[in-house]
């Protein structure tokens, strides 16, 4: 599960831009991550848990609570 508000905001912006078509909105979010973030950003996911998932005794109670994506820095040659 993803609890990050920025991904939610991106989805709702894409949803409105796609005239409320969910399939197109999801595709636009996917494209944003695949084409822009993966190639240009260094993506870090912040994981956390919620009481709800712990009380359910979930096999994996972790959720994505945040995404940090600084610009990729190109490291120079080491040798």
C-alpha positions in Angstrom: 0.0 0.0 0.0 1.2 3.5 -0.7 0.3 6.3 1.7 2.4 9.0 0.1 0.3 12.1 -0.5 2.5 13.3 -3.5 1.7 10.1 -5.5 -2.0 10.6 -4.6 -1.8 14.2 -5.8 -0.1 13.2 -9.0 -2.9 10.6 -9.6 -5.7 13.1 -9.0 -4.0 15.7 -11.3 -3.7 13.1 -14.0 -7.3 11.9 -13.4 -8.6 15.4 -14.0 -6.4 15.9 -17.0 -7.7 12.6 -18.5 -11.3 13.7 -18.2 -11.9 11.4 -15.2 -10.7 8.3 -17.0 -9.0 6.1 -14.4 -7.1 3.9 -16.9 -5.5 6.9 -18.6 -4.7 8.5 -15.2 -3.0 5.3 -14.0 -1.0 5.1 -17.2 0.2 8.7 -16.9 1.3 8.1 -13.3 3.2 5.0 -14.4 4.8 6.9 -17.3 5.9 9.7 -14.9 7.7 7.2 -12.7 9.1 5.1 -15.4 10.2 7.8 -17.9 11.1 10.7 -15.6 11.8 9.5 -12.1 13.7 6.3 -12.8 15.9 7.8 -15.4 16.5 11.2 -13.8 16.0 10.7 -10.1 17.4 8.6 -7.3 14.3 7.1 -5.8 14.2 6.3 -2.0 11.1 4.9 -0.4 10.2 5.6 3.3 8.5 2.7 4.9 6.4 2.7 8.0 3.6 0.7 9.6 0.2 1.4 10.8 -1.7 0.0 13.8 -4.3 -1.4 11.4 -1.9 -3.7 9.7 -0.2 -4.9 12.9 -3.6 -5.8 14.5 -4.4 -7.8 11.4 -1.1 -9.6 11.9 -0.3 -9.0 8.3 2.7 -10.9 6.8 4.1 -7.6 5.6 2.7 -4.7 7.7 4.9 -2.1 6.0 3.5 0.6 3.8 5.2 3.3 1.7 4.7 6.5 3.7 6.9 8.7 1.6 9.0 9.0 -1.6 12.2 11.0 -1.8 13.6 11.5 -5.3 16.6 13.8 -5.5 18.2 14.4 -8.8 20.7 11.7 -9.9 24.2 12.8 -9.5 26.7 11.4 -12.0 29.7 10.2 -10.2 33.0 10.9 -11.9 35.6 8.2 -12.6 37.1 6.7 -9.6 40.4 5.7 -11.3 
